[in-house]
Amino acid sequence: MPDSILNNGWFLVLSWIALIGGVGMGWLGGIMGAFAAARAKRWIWCVAILCTGPLAGVPYSYKDNEAKPSRGPMLVSAFLFGALVLVYCALWLFAD
């Protein structure tokens, strides 16, 4: 059963849409967080967020209230990645 799901074109199209949407949301939130860090003249945070994206952007968004709007897109991207990983792990686990 899972092999037929993985070979289904619609499943792969939806997976790619979620993956590309997750990457886009993550980097959008990272750019928003980097701009907030640059406005606050926190240059080390700005460079770290530009280099690592959501990995440094999420902690900074919890640290600074000005970067709070950037938290949403970064957390949505983490949810999309997590959901994709769980779905593919479940399909791999139950593969015949």
N, C-alpha and C positions, 0 to 999 in steps of 0.2 A: 504493500500500500504506500509507504513513504517514497519508494522509488518512483512510483507513478506521479506523486505530487511534485517531486523534484524535477521530473522531466516535463511537467506541465509548463507551457510557456507563460501563462497568465501568472502563475505563482512567481516565476522568476522576474517578470516585469514588475510586479508589485514589490518584490524584494529590492530590486534596483531603485525603484522610486523611493522606497523608505530609506535606503542607504544614501542616495544622493540628497534627499531631503534632510537627513540627519547631518550629513557633512555640511550642507549649506547653512542649516540653522546653527550648528556649532560655531562655524567661522563667522557668521553674522553676529552672534552674541559675543564672540571674541573681539571682533572689530569694535563693537559698541563698548565693551569693557575697556579696550585699549584707548579709545577716545576719551572715556571718562577718566582714566588714569592720567592721560596727557593733560586734560583740563585741570586736574588737581596737582599737576607738576610732580607726579610720582613716576619718574622716567624708568626706573628699574622695573616697576610693575608693568609699565607700558610695553617695554621691550620683551619682557617675559610673556605677556599675553599675546603679543604679535607673533612670537616664535612658537609658542605651544598651544595657542588657542584656548579651548575650554579647560585644559588642565590647570592653567594658572588663572583663567578668567572667572571660574566659579568661586574659588576661595577669595579672590579680590572682590567679587560682587557681594559676598557676605561681609567683608571687612568695611567696605565703603558704601554708604547709602546712595551716593550719586550714581553708582554702577548697578543699582538694583534692577533697572529695566533690562539689562543684558543677561540677567540670570535665567529668565524664562526660556529664551531660545536655546541656551546651552543645556538646560535641564531637559528640554524636549528632545534634543539630539541624543542625550544620554539615554533617555527612555527608548527612542527608536533603535539605537544600537543594541541596547539590552534585550528588547523584544525580538530583534532579528537573531541575536545569538541564542536566546532561549528556544525559539522556533526551530532553528537549524540543529541545535543540540538534541532537542526532543525527536526530530525526524531521524537524526543519526542513531539515536539510542534505540528507537523502535524499528529500524530498518531490518528487513528480513535477511 
